[in-house]
């Protein structure tokens, strides 16, 4: 806070040094004819000081260090001393030290390093404060002759704070450091010690109690700029507003612009939004030109995570948007990214079931399998995690495991689609103890290429096959989205799973790997299939380079063989060829619909693959689509085969013994 003087005269705040310690003053007065005003002021303030009158030992005291203030009240007749070199060197090395020099008829060589210029001796009678300066409002300081004259060395090169009536500098502040003063008269030349105390206190407090920063460089402490109303302090942090960040140049600290609501700060970074978009920030981006920084408009509007709003990606052409829904096409490729958790059934520390081919406590093998659901085709499995422990001895599990993933078959494991036998990637104790043994997290990072699963239901089985402690698979909380309620088990190795347990699920996680294209980008061009397919086939593509989809199943024809309905035997599986057998397949169902009466309804059901446009009827439109599929598959037009007719009956010759012919009756 601003210090007010003891008398009625208005006080001045003093410029200071942050972090100054308690005052520790070195006071040197070589000769005093009367009362030393410097000593009297220090005593009145209660400041600690070291006092000396010996100029020959002063340099050693100065170099002893630790001073916050040094006062050199020197009255020699021209001799030079070592302290006159030591003092400026010490001040330059310690610029936070406040220094007051009162010198009489000295050689003045020690003044130049401190920024003062000697102008000759002067004989003062009084000191008048300079308006707007450090002593503004102080009384005129009357001086008197204590018996040896009031001569003192005049100085220039600084900032005059008080002058004698003739106008030459009497108390000057160094421009090198606003807390170094040449104080003119000696300490025993003041007529009024109280007035002298005001002037001396103001100089001393430049760096002591009541001092402060001067961020605006007006040589008035910030606290006084604020107290006088010269400077605002909207956020009450004792820093004038003009010294705060003001990016929009409106004279108000940015923090206050935000607090007052005159500026928005959508990203809560303490910078007004208008300063993070052009024109104030020429290098910033505001693609919508709405004055809002782009990073505030991300949220759910940056599906490709490139730091640019989706609508700007589309508008700039960086991203395509074939559907016109404002979502970049690359974000509409199905599936998840590598590292995404596909299923998570964390352990619940309530139970565990043995999964061990050499299960001593079971007396026979025991194997388990739990089910899970894959939502999207071509999903790679990169990591398998499971939890369990070794019972009853709490030994470290033997790092040799068996893993199988099975397709679902009527609610039980069917054909195996992935097998692994070998060590884990890591086995780590979790710190949890259950049933008297430690819980282990076992992680398998599957080797490339990652196994790829299509959409559907699968079963995971993991078991140990080692003597010693029996491995148990810890039960887990069902993943309600990608898990399936219940599990299966069996008592043979290699495993079979004839038994179901509808109440138990096990603890495991599956993490997506890196292999495989997105399921709706069959040609792997980074564009959703529906955007590759031309509008005439129900897609969004316009132009000569669009893909066809003659069977209307949403898959570009270049990714599949359309029009292959059957093999050489009617009703058999497709044989990889678009040929005459497929023609007859369509021919035999032609004209039948899903709502036809029998026997046409049965024909439609038996030949439903021929309904290529999915409208519920096998029509000439489907035949035209099939013709196109044939051309694509065979590189030539289809030639319609001649109908297969039954053999003609030959008439028996008259009189033949091989039969009889009834005579025609009229």
C-alpha positions as CSV (number, residue, x, y, z in Angstrom):
1,X,0.0,0.0,0.0
2,X,1.1,3.7,-0.4
3,X,2.9,5.0,2.7
4,X,1.6,8.4,4.0
5,X,4.1,10.6,5.8
6,X,3.7,11.4,9.5
7,X,2.9,15.0,8.9
8,X,0.1,16.7,6.9
9,X,2.1,16.9,3.8
10,X,0.9,14.6,1.0
11,X,3.0,11.4,0.6
12,X,4.5,9.8,-2.4
13,X,4.6,6.0,-3.1
14,X,8.1,4.9,-3.7
15,X,9.5,2.7,-6.5
16,X,10.7,-0.6,-5.2
17,X,12.4,-3.9,-5.8
18,X,10.4,-7.0,-5.5
19,X,11.4,-9.5,-2.9
20,X,13.6,-7.0,-0.9
21,X,14.7,-8.3,2.5
22,X,14.4,-6.4,5.7
23,X,16.4,-3.1,5.5
24,X,20.2,-3.5,6.2
25,X,21.8,-0.1,5.7
26,X,25.4,1.0,5.5
27,X,25.7,4.6,6.6
28,X,28.9,6.5,6.1
29,X,29.2,10.1,7.4
30,X,32.8,11.3,7.4
31,X,32.3,14.5,9.3
32,X,29.2,15.9,11.0
33,X,29.1,19.4,12.5
34,X,25.6,19.1,13.8
35,X,22.8,16.5,13.8
36,X,23.1,14.0,11.0
37,X,19.7,13.9,9.3
38,X,20.4,10.5,7.7
39,X,21.1,8.9,11.1
40,X,18.1,10.6,12.7
41,X,15.8,9.4,9.9
42,X,17.0,5.8,10.2
43,X,16.5,5.9,13.9
44,X,13.0,7.2,13.5
45,X,12.2,4.4,11.0
46,X,13.7,1.8,13.2
47,X,15.8,0.4,10.5
48,X,19.0,-1.6,11.2
49,X,22.2,0.1,10.0
50,X,25.9,0.0,10.3
51,X,27.5,3.4,11.0
52,X,31.1,4.4,10.2
53,X,33.0,7.7,9.8
54,X,36.2,6.0,8.5
55,X,36.6,6.5,4.7
56,X,39.6,4.2,4.7
57,X,37.7,1.1,5.8
58,X,34.6,1.9,3.9
59,X,35.5,-0.2,0.8
60,X,35.9,-3.3,3.0
61,X,32.5,-2.7,4.5
62,X,30.9,-2.2,1.1
63,X,32.4,-5.4,-0.3
64,X,31.2,-7.3,2.7
65,X,27.9,-7.4,1.0
66,X,24.3,-8.0,2.2
67,X,23.3,-4.3,2.1
68,X,19.9,-3.2,1.0
69,X,20.8,0.5,1.2
70,X,24.1,2.4,1.2
71,X,24.4,6.1,2.2
72,X,27.7,7.9,1.5
73,X,27.6,11.3,3.3
74,X,31.1,12.5,2.3
75,X,32.6,15.9,3.1
76,X,36.2,15.6,2.1
77,X,38.3,18.4,0.5
78,X,39.4,16.5,-2.6
79,X,41.1,13.4,-1.5
80,X,40.4,10.1,-3.2
81,X,39.6,6.8,-1.5
82,X,39.3,3.1,-2.4
83,X,35.6,3.2,-1.5
84,X,34.9,5.6,-4.4
85,X,35.8,2.7,-6.8
86,X,34.2,0.0,-4.7
87,X,30.8,1.7,-4.4
88,X,29.9,1.9,-8.1
89,X,31.3,-1.6,-8.7
90,X,29.1,-3.0,-5.9
91,X,26.0,-1.2,-7.1
92,X,26.4,-2.4,-10.7
93,X,26.7,-5.9,-9.4
94,X,23.7,-5.4,-7.0
95,X,21.3,-3.1,-8.9
96,X,18.5,-3.6,-6.3
97,X,20.5,-1.7,-3.7
98,X,19.2,1.8,-2.9
99,X,22.1,4.3,-2.8
100,X,22.1,8.0,-1.6
101,X,25.3,10.0,-2.2
102,X,25.9,13.3,-0.6
103,X,29.4,14.6,-1.6
104,X,31.2,17.9,-1.0
105,X,33.9,19.1,-3.3
106,X,34.9,15.6,-4.4
107,X,36.7,14.6,-7.6
108,X,33.5,13.0,-8.8
109,X,35.2,10.2,-10.6
110,X,33.1,7.6,-8.8
111,X,29.8,9.2,-10.0
112,X,30.1,8.5,-13.7
113,X,29.7,4.7,-13.5
114,X,26.4,5.4,-11.7
115,X,25.1,7.6,-14.5
116,X,25.8,11.0,-13.0
117,X,27.7,13.8,-14.6
118,X,29.6,16.2,-12.3
119,X,28.8,19.9,-13.1
120,X,30.8,21.7,-10.3
121,X,30.3,22.8,-6.8
122,X,27.2,24.7,-5.7
123,X,26.2,26.5,-2.6
124,X,22.6,25.7,-1.8
125,X,20.1,27.7,0.3
126,X,17.0,25.6,-0.2
127,X,15.5,22.7,-2.2
128,X,12.2,23.0,-4.1
129,X,10.3,19.7,-5.1
130,X,9.8,19.2,-8.9
131,X,6.1,19.0,-9.8
132,X,5.1,15.4,-10.6
133,X,8.3,14.1,-9.2
134,X,9.2,12.0,-6.2
135,X,8.8,14.8,-3.7
136,X,5.8,16.5,-5.3
137,X,3.8,18.1,-2.4
138,X,6.7,18.1,0.0
139,X,7.6,21.4,1.7
140,X,10.6,23.5,0.5
141,X,13.6,22.1,2.3
142,X,15.5,25.0,4.0
143,X,19.2,24.5,4.4
144,X,21.7,26.3,6.6
145,X,25.5,26.6,7.0
146,X,26.7,24.3,9.9
147,X,30.0,26.1,10.0
148,X,31.9,24.9,6.9
149,X,29.5,26.0,4.1
150,X,26.8,24.1,2.2
151,X,28.9,23.5,-0.8
152,X,28.1,20.2,-2.7
153,X,29.0,18.8,-6.1
154,X,26.3,19.5,-8.6
155,X,25.3,16.7,-11.0
156,X,23.6,16.2,-14.3
157,X,22.7,13.2,-16.5
158,X,19.8,12.1,-14.3
159,X,16.2,13.1,-13.4
160,X,15.9,16.2,-11.2
161,X,13.6,15.6,-8.3
162,X,14.3,18.7,-6.3
163,X,16.2,21.8,-7.3
164,X,17.7,24.9,-5.7
165,X,16.1,28.2,-6.7
166,X,18.8,28.8,-9.3
167,X,17.5,25.7,-11.1
168,X,20.5,23.4,-11.0
169,X,20.1,19.9,-9.9
170,X,20.2,19.4,-6.1
171,X,18.6,15.9,-5.7
172,X,19.0,13.9,-8.9
173,X,17.9,10.4,-9.7
174,X,20.1,8.2,-11.9
175,X,18.5,7.2,-15.2
176,X,20.5,3.9,-15.0
177,X,18.6,3.0,-11.8
178,X,15.7,5.0,-10.4
179,X,16.8,4.1,-6.8
180,X,20.3,5.7,-7.0
181,X,20.3,9.3,-5.9
182,X,22.7,12.2,-5.6
183,X,21.3,14.1,-2.7
184,X,23.1,17.4,-2.8
185,X,23.4,18.8,0.8
186,X,25.1,16.9,3.6
187,X,23.2,15.3,6.4
188,X,23.9,18.1,8.8
189,X,22.8,21.0,6.4
190,X,19.0,20.7,7.0
191,X,17.2,23.4,8.9
192,X,14.2,21.2,9.8
193,X,15.0,17.5,10.6
194,X,11.3,16.6,10.1
195,X,11.3,18.0,6.6
196,X,14.7,16.3,5.9
197,X,13.2,13.1,7.2
198,X,10.5,13.3,4.5
199,X,12.9,13.7,1.7
200,X,15.3,11.0,3.0
201,X,12.5,8.5,3.7
202,X,11.2,9.0,0.2
203,X,14.6,8.1,-1.2
204,X,15.1,5.2,1.2
205,X,11.8,3.7,0.5
206,X,12.5,3.6,-3.2
207,X,13.3,-0.1,-2.5
208,X,12.1,-0.7,1.0
209,X,8.7,-0.8,2.8
210,X,6.0,0.8,0.7
211,X,7.9,0.2,-2.5
212,X,6.5,-1.4,-5.6
213,X,6.9,-2.1,-9.3
214,X,6.7,0.5,-12.1
215,X,5.4,-1.5,-15.1
216,X,4.4,1.6,-17.1
217,X,7.8,3.3,-16.6
218,X,6.4,6.6,-15.4
219,X,8.6,6.5,-12.3
220,X,5.6,6.3,-10.1
221,X,4.9,3.0,-8.3
222,X,2.1,0.9,-9.8
223,X,0.2,0.9,-6.5
224,X,0.2,4.7,-6.5
225,X,-0.9,4.9,-10.1
226,X,-3.8,2.7,-9.1
227,X,-4.5,4.5,-5.8
228,X,-4.6,7.9,-7.5
229,X,-6.9,6.7,-10.3
230,X,-4.2,7.3,-12.9
231,X,-4.4,3.6,-13.8
232,X,-7.2,1.2,-13.6
233,X,-7.0,-2.2,-11.9
234,X,-10.1,-4.0,-13.1
235,X,-9.0,-7.4,-11.8
236,X,-7.6,-6.0,-8.5
237,X,-4.3,-7.7,-8.9
238,X,-2.3,-4.6,-8.2
239,X,-1.1,-4.3,-11.8
240,X,-2.2,-1.3,-13.8
241,X,-4.5,-2.3,-16.6
242,X,-2.2,-0.7,-19.2
243,X,0.5,-3.2,-18.2
244,X,-1.8,-6.3,-18.6
245,X,-2.3,-8.2,-21.8
246,X,-4.7,-6.3,-24.0
247,X,-4.7,-8.2,-27.3
248,X,-7.7,-6.3,-28.7
249,X,-6.2,-2.9,-27.8
250,X,-9.4,-1.6,-26.1
251,X,-7.5,-0.4,-23.0
252,X,-9.1,-3.1,-20.9
253,X,-7.1,-6.1,-19.6
254,X,-8.1,-9.3,-21.5
255,X,-9.0,-11.0,-18.2
256,X,-11.5,-8.2,-17.5
257,X,-12.9,-8.2,-21.0
258,X,-13.7,-11.9,-20.4
259,X,-15.0,-11.3,-16.8
260,X,-17.2,-8.4,-17.9
261,X,-18.6,-10.3,-20.8
262,X,-17.4,-7.8,-23.4
263,X,-15.3,-10.6,-24.9
264,X,-16.0,-14.3,-25.1
265,X,-13.5,-17.0,-24.3
266,X,-14.9,-20.2,-25.7
267,X,-11.9,-22.3,-25.0
268,X,-11.2,-21.0,-21.5
269,X,-7.6,-20.1,-22.2
270,X,-7.8,-16.6,-20.9
271,X,-7.5,-15.0,-24.3
272,X,-10.6,-13.2,-25.9
273,X,-11.9,-15.0,-28.9
274,X,-11.5,-12.0,-31.2
275,X,-7.8,-12.2,-30.6
276,X,-7.6,-15.8,-31.9
277,X,-9.1,-15.1,-35.3
278,X,-8.2,-12.7,-38.1
279,X,-7.6,-9.8,-38.4
280,X,-6.1,-9.5,-34.9
281,X,-4.4,-12.8,-35.3
282,X,-3.5,-13.1,-39.0
283,X,-2.1,-16.6,-38.7
284,X,-5.2,-18.0,-36.9
285,X,-7.9,-19.8,-38.7
286,X,-11.7,-19.0,-38.6
287,X,-12.9,-21.1,-41.5
288,X,-16.6,-20.1,-40.9
289,X,-15.7,-16.4,-40.6
290,X,-18.0,-16.1,-37.6
291,X,-15.4,-14.7,-35.2
292,X,-15.2,-17.9,-33.2
293,X,-11.9,-19.8,-33.0
294,X,-12.2,-23.1,-34.9
295,X,-11.0,-25.1,-31.9
296,X,-14.2,-24.0,-30.1
297,X,-16.3,-25.5,-32.9
298,X,-14.8,-29.0,-32.8
299,X,-16.5,-31.1,-30.2
300,X,-18.6,-33.6,-32.2
301,X,-17.7,-31.6,-35.3
302,X,-14.2,-33.0,-36.0
303,X,-14.8,-36.6,-36.8
304,X,-11.4,-37.0,-38.5
305,X,-9.6,-35.4,-35.6
306,X,-7.5,-33.0,-37.7
307,X,-8.4,-29.9,-35.6
308,X,-10.6,-28.4,-38.3
309,X,-14.4,-28.4,-38.1
310,X,-16.0,-31.0,-40.4
311,X,-18.0,-28.4,-42.3
312,X,-14.7,-26.5,-43.1
313,X,-13.1,-29.8,-44.3
314,X,-16.0,-30.2,-46.7
315,X,-16.2,-26.6,-47.8
316,X,-12.5,-26.4,-48.6
317,X,-12.5,-29.7,-50.6
318,X,-10.2,-31.4,-48.1
319,X,-12.9,-33.9,-47.5
320,X,-15.6,-35.2,-49.7
321,X,-19.3,-35.4,-48.7
322,X,-21.1,-37.4,-51.3
323,X,-24.2,-37.8,-49.2
324,X,-24.5,-34.0,-48.5
325,X,-25.0,-34.6,-44.8
326,X,-22.1,-32.4,-43.7
327,X,-20.0,-35.4,-42.5
328,X,-16.7,-36.0,-44.3
329,X,-16.9,-39.3,-46.2
330,X,-13.7,-40.7,-44.5
331,X,-15.6,-40.6,-41.2
332,X,-18.4,-42.7,-42.6
333,X,-16.3,-45.8,-43.1
334,X,-17.5,-48.4,-40.7
335,X,-15.6,-50.0,-38.0
336,X,-13.4,-48.8,-35.2
337,X,-9.7,-47.9,-35.1
338,X,-6.7,-49.9,-33.9
339,X,-6.6,-50.0,-30.1
340,X,-10.4,-49.6,-29.6
341,X,-11.8,-52.0,-27.0
342,X,-14.3,-54.3,-28.8
343,X,-15.6,-56.1,-25.7
344,X,-14.8,-55.5,-22.1
345,X,-15.9,-57.9,-19.3
346,X,-13.8,-56.8,-16.3
347,X,-13.2,-59.1,-13.3
348,X,-15.5,-58.7,-10.3
349,X,-13.4,-60.7,-7.8
350,X,-16.4,-62.9,-6.8
351,X,-15.5,-66.3,-8.2
352,X,-13.3,-68.3,-10.6
353,X,-13.7,-71.5,-12.6
354,X,-10.9,-73.9,-13.4
355,X,-9.8,-73.9,-17.0
356,X,-7.1,-76.5,-17.0
357,X,-6.5,-79.7,-18.9
358,X,-4.4,-81.2,-16.0
359,X,-6.8,-80.0,-13.3
360,X,-5.8,-81.8,-10.1
361,X,-8.6,-80.5,-8.0
362,X,-11.1,-81.4,-10.7
363,X,-9.9,-84.9,-11.1
364,X,-10.4,-84.5,-14.8
365,X,-9.9,-81.9,-17.6
366,X,-12.1,-78.8,-17.5
367,X,-12.3,-76.2,-20.2
368,X,-14.5,-73.1,-20.6
369,X,-15.7,-70.8,-23.4
370,X,-17.5,-67.4,-23.3
371,X,-19.3,-65.8,-26.1
372,X,-19.0,-62.3,-27.7
373,X,-20.4,-60.4,-30.6
374,X,-18.5,-58.7,-33.4
375,X,-20.6,-55.9,-34.9
376,X,-18.8,-55.1,-38.1
377,X,-17.3,-57.3,-40.9
378,X,-13.5,-57.5,-41.3
379,X,-12.8,-56.6,-37.7
380,X,-9.2,-57.5,-36.8
381,X,-8.4,-58.8,-33.3
382,X,-5.1,-57.4,-32.0
383,X,-5.0,-58.1,-28.3
384,X,-6.7,-60.6,-25.9
385,X,-6.6,-59.9,-22.1
386,X,-7.9,-62.2,-19.4
387,X,-7.8,-62.4,-15.6
388,X,-7.3,-65.3,-13.2
389,X,-5.0,-67.0,-10.8
390,X,-3.2,-70.3,-9.8
391,X,-4.9,-72.2,-7.0
392,X,-4.2,-73.3,-4.3
393,X,-0.4,-72.6,-4.1
394,X,-0.4,-69.0,-5.5
395,X,2.4,-69.9,-7.9
396,X,3.3,-68.0,-11.0
397,X,1.3,-69.4,-13.9
398,X,3.3,-71.5,-16.4
399,X,3.5,-69.2,-19.4
400,X,2.1,-71.6,-22.0
401,X,-1.5,-71.1,-23.1
402,X,-4.1,-72.4,-25.4
403,X,-6.5,-70.0,-27.1
404,X,-9.3,-70.9,-29.5
405,X,-11.9,-68.6,-31.1
406,X,-14.9,-70.5,-32.5
407,X,-17.9,-69.5,-34.7
408,X,-21.2,-69.8,-33.0
409,X,-23.3,-72.9,-34.0
410,X,-26.8,-72.9,-32.6
411,X,-25.7,-71.4,-29.2
412,X,-22.5,-73.5,-28.8
413,X,-19.0,-73.3,-30.2
414,X,-18.8,-74.5,-33.8
415,X,-15.8,-74.4,-36.2
416,X,-12.6,-72.9,-34.9
417,X,-11.5,-69.7,-36.7
418,X,-8.4,-68.9,-34.7
419,X,-5.9,-71.1,-32.7
420,X,-2.9,-70.2,-30.6
421,X,-0.6,-72.2,-28.4
422,X,2.4,-70.4,-26.7
423,X,3.4,-67.8,-24.2
424,X,1.7,-64.5,-23.4
425,X,3.0,-61.1,-24.1
426,X,2.9,-60.1,-20.4
427,X,1.7,-61.6,-17.2
428,X,1.2,-59.0,-14.4
429,X,0.0,-59.3,-10.8
430,X,-2.8,-56.7,-10.3
431,X,-2.3,-56.4,-6.5
432,X,-5.7,-58.0,-5.8
433,X,-5.8,-61.1,-3.7
434,X,-8.8,-63.4,-3.8
435,X,-9.3,-66.9,-2.5
436,X,-5.8,-66.5,-0.9
437,X,-4.0,-66.2,-4.2
438,X,-3.0,-63.2,-6.4
439,X,-5.0,-62.1,-9.4
440,X,-3.0,-62.0,-12.7
441,X,-3.7,-60.1,-15.8
442,X,-2.5,-62.1,-18.8
443,X,-2.1,-60.2,-22.1
444,X,-1.7,-61.6,-25.6
445,X,-0.7,-59.2,-28.4
446,X,-1.4,-61.3,-31.4
447,X,1.2,-61.5,-34.2
448,X,0.5,-60.0,-37.6
449,X,-1.5,-60.5,-39.5
450,X,-4.2,-60.1,-36.9
451,X,-7.1,-62.6,-37.2
452,X,-10.1,-61.0,-38.9
453,X,-13.6,-61.7,-37.9
454,X,-16.8,-61.0,-39.7
455,X,-19.9,-59.7,-38.0
456,X,-21.5,-62.4,-35.8
457,X,-21.3,-64.3,-32.6
458,X,-18.2,-66.1,-31.5
459,X,-16.8,-68.0,-28.5
460,X,-13.4,-67.5,-26.8
461,X,-11.8,-70.4,-24.9
462,X,-8.5,-70.1,-23.0
463,X,-7.0,-72.9,-20.9
464,X,-3.8,-74.1,-19.3
465,X,-2.3,-77.5,-19.7
466,X,0.4,-77.9,-17.1
467,X,0.8,-79.9,-13.8
468,X,1.0,-78.1,-10.4
469,X,-1.4,-75.4,-9.3
470,X,-4.6,-75.3,-11.3
471,X,-5.4,-72.1,-13.3
472,X,-8.8,-70.6,-12.8
473,X,-10.5,-68.1,-15.1
474,X,-12.0,-65.3,-13.1
475,X,-15.7,-64.5,-13.6
476,X,-16.5,-61.0,-15.0
477,X,-19.2,-58.5,-15.5
478,X,-21.2,-59.1,-18.7
479,X,-20.6,-56.6,-21.5
480,X,-24.3,-55.8,-22.2
481,X,-23.6,-54.6,-25.7
482,X,-20.9,-56.9,-27.1
483,X,-21.1,-59.9,-24.7
484,X,-23.5,-62.8,-24.6
485,X,-25.2,-64.0,-21.4
486,X,-23.8,-67.3,-20.1
487,X,-20.9,-69.6,-21.0
488,X,-20.3,-73.3,-21.9
489,X,-17.9,-75.9,-20.6
490,X,-16.7,-79.5,-21.1
491,X,-14.5,-82.1,-19.5
492,X,-12.2,-83.2,-22.4
493,X,-9.0,-82.1,-23.9
494,X,-8.9,-81.3,-26.8
495,X,-12.0,-79.4,-25.7
496,X,-15.6,-80.0,-26.4
497,X,-18.4,-77.9,-24.9
498,X,-21.5,-79.9,-24.5
499,X,-22.7,-78.1,-21.3
500,X,-24.2,-74.6,-20.9
501,X,-24.1,-72.3,-17.8
502,X,-26.5,-69.5,-18.4
503,X,-25.5,-67.6,-15.2
504,X,-21.7,-67.2,-15.6
505,X,-19.5,-65.0,-17.8
506,X,-15.8,-64.7,-17.6
507,X,-13.4,-61.7,-17.5
508,X,-11.7,-60.8,-20.8
509,X,-11.1,-57.9,-23.2
510,X,-10.7,-57.9,-26.9
511,X,-8.9,-55.0,-28.5
512,X,-9.0,-54.2,-32.2
513,X,-5.9,-54.7,-34.3
514,X,-4.7,-53.0,-37.5
515,X,-5.4,-55.5,-40.3
516,X,-8.3,-55.3,-42.8
517,X,-10.1,-52.5,-44.7
518,X,-13.3,-50.9,-43.4
519,X,-16.2,-53.2,-44.1
520,X,-18.0,-50.5,-46.3
521,X,-14.9,-49.7,-48.4
522,X,-14.5,-52.9,-50.3
523,X,-12.1,-51.5,-52.9
524,X,-10.0,-49.7,-50.2
525,X,-10.1,-46.3,-51.9
526,X,-11.0,-44.5,-48.7
527,X,-14.5,-43.7,-49.9
528,X,-17.6,-45.3,-48.5
529,X,-19.1,-47.9,-50.9
530,X,-22.3,-46.0,-51.2
531,X,-20.4,-43.0,-52.5
532,X,-18.6,-45.1,-55.2
533,X,-22.0,-46.5,-56.5
534,X,-23.7,-44.4,-59.1
535,X,-27.1,-42.8,-58.5
536,X,-28.7,-45.0,-61.1
537,X,-27.9,-48.0,-58.8
538,X,-29.1,-46.2,-55.6
539,X,-25.7,-44.7,-54.6
540,X,-24.5,-41.1,-54.5
541,X,-21.8,-41.0,-57.2
542,X,-22.4,-38.9,-60.3
543,X,-20.2,-39.2,-63.3
544,X,-18.5,-41.7,-65.6
545,X,-16.2,-43.2,-63.0
546,X,-18.9,-44.5,-60.7
547,X,-19.3,-48.1,-59.7
548,X,-22.3,-50.2,-60.6
549,X,-24.3,-52.3,-58.2
550,X,-26.5,-54.5,-60.4
551,X,-27.7,-56.7,-57.6
552,X,-28.6,-53.7,-55.4
553,X,-26.8,-55.0,-52.3
554,X,-24.8,-51.8,-51.6
555,X,-21.5,-53.4,-52.6
556,X,-19.7,-52.1,-55.8
557,X,-19.8,-54.7,-58.4
558,X,-16.0,-54.7,-58.8
559,X,-15.8,-56.1,-55.2
560,X,-18.0,-59.1,-55.9
561,X,-19.3,-61.4,-58.6
562,X,-22.9,-60.3,-59.1
563,X,-25.4,-62.6,-60.8
564,X,-23.9,-65.8,-59.6
565,X,-26.9,-67.6,-58.1
566,X,-26.2,-71.3,-58.4
567,X,-23.9,-74.0,-59.5
568,X,-24.4,-76.5,-62.2
569,X,-27.0,-78.3,-60.2
570,X,-30.2,-76.4,-59.6
571,X,-30.3,-75.0,-56.0
572,X,-26.6,-75.7,-55.3
573,X,-24.2,-73.1,-53.9
574,X,-22.8,-70.4,-56.3
575,X,-19.9,-71.7,-58.2
576,X,-18.0,-68.5,-58.9
577,X,-19.2,-68.2,-62.5
578,X,-22.0,-66.2,-64.1
579,X,-23.2,-68.6,-66.7
580,X,-26.2,-70.2,-68.3
581,X,-27.1,-72.1,-65.1
582,X,-27.7,-68.7,-63.4
583,X,-29.8,-67.7,-66.4
584,X,-32.1,-70.8,-66.0
585,X,-32.2,-70.1,-62.2
586,X,-33.7,-66.7,-63.0
587,X,-35.8,-68.0,-65.9
588,X,-37.5,-70.5,-63.7
589,X,-38.6,-67.9,-61.1
590,X,-39.5,-65.2,-63.6
591,X,-42.8,-63.4,-62.9
592,X,-43.1,-64.8,-59.3
593,X,-43.4,-62.5,-56.3
594,X,-43.2,-62.7,-52.6
595,X,-47.0,-62.2,-52.5
596,X,-47.9,-64.6,-55.3
597,X,-50.2,-67.6,-54.7
598,X,-48.9,-71.1,-55.0
599,X,-47.1,-72.5,-56.9
600,X,-45.5,-69.2,-57.9
601,X,-44.8,-68.3,-54.3
602,X,-42.7,-71.4,-53.8
603,X,-40.8,-70.6,-57.1
604,X,-40.0,-67.1,-55.8
605,X,-38.7,-68.5,-52.5
606,X,-36.6,-71.0,-54.3
607,X,-35.2,-68.4,-56.7
608,X,-35.1,-65.3,-54.4
609,X,-31.5,-64.5,-55.3
610,X,-32.8,-63.6,-58.7
611,X,-34.7,-60.6,-57.2
612,X,-31.7,-58.4,-57.8
613,X,-33.4,-55.1,-57.2
614,X,-35.2,-56.4,-54.0
615,X,-38.6,-55.2,-55.0
616,X,-40.3,-58.6,-54.1
617,X,-40.7,-59.8,-57.7
618,X,-38.5,-61.4,-60.2
619,X,-39.0,-59.3,-63.3
620,X,-37.5,-58.2,-66.6
621,X,-35.7,-55.4,-64.7
622,X,-33.8,-58.1,-62.7
623,X,-33.0,-59.9,-65.9
624,X,-31.5,-56.7,-67.4
625,X,-29.4,-56.3,-64.3
626,X,-28.2,-59.9,-64.6
627,X,-27.3,-59.3,-68.2
628,X,-25.0,-56.5,-67.1
629,X,-23.4,-58.8,-64.5
630,X,-22.8,-61.4,-67.1
631,X,-21.1,-58.9,-69.4
632,X,-18.9,-57.8,-66.5
633,X,-18.0,-61.3,-65.6
634,X,-17.4,-62.7,-69.1
635,X,-16.5,-59.7,-71.2
636,X,-19.2,-60.4,-73.8
637,X,-22.9,-60.3,-74.3
638,X,-25.1,-63.1,-73.2
639,X,-26.7,-65.3,-75.9
640,X,-30.1,-66.6,-74.9
641,X,-30.1,-70.4,-75.2
642,X,-32.9,-72.1,-77.1
643,X,-35.5,-73.7,-75.0
644,X,-35.0,-77.4,-74.2
645,X,-38.0,-79.2,-75.9
646,X,-39.1,-82.8,-75.2
647,X,-38.4,-85.3,-78.1
648,X,-41.1,-85.5,-80.8
649,X,-43.4,-88.6,-80.9
650,X,-42.9,-90.7,-84.1
651,X,-46.2,-92.3,-85.5
652,X,-46.3,-96.0,-85.5
653,X,-46.6,-97.6,-89.0
654,X,-49.9,-98.9,-90.0
655,X,-50.3,-102.6,-89.4
656,X,-47.4,-102.7,-86.9
657,X,-47.4,-105.6,-84.5
658,X,-46.0,-103.5,-81.8
659,X,-49.3,-101.9,-81.0
660,X,-52.7,-101.2,-82.1
661,X,-54.4,-98.1,-83.3
662,X,-58.0,-97.5,-82.8
663,X,-59.8,-96.6,-85.9
664,X,-60.9,-92.9,-86.0
665,X,-64.6,-92.5,-85.5
666,X,-66.5,-89.8,-87.2
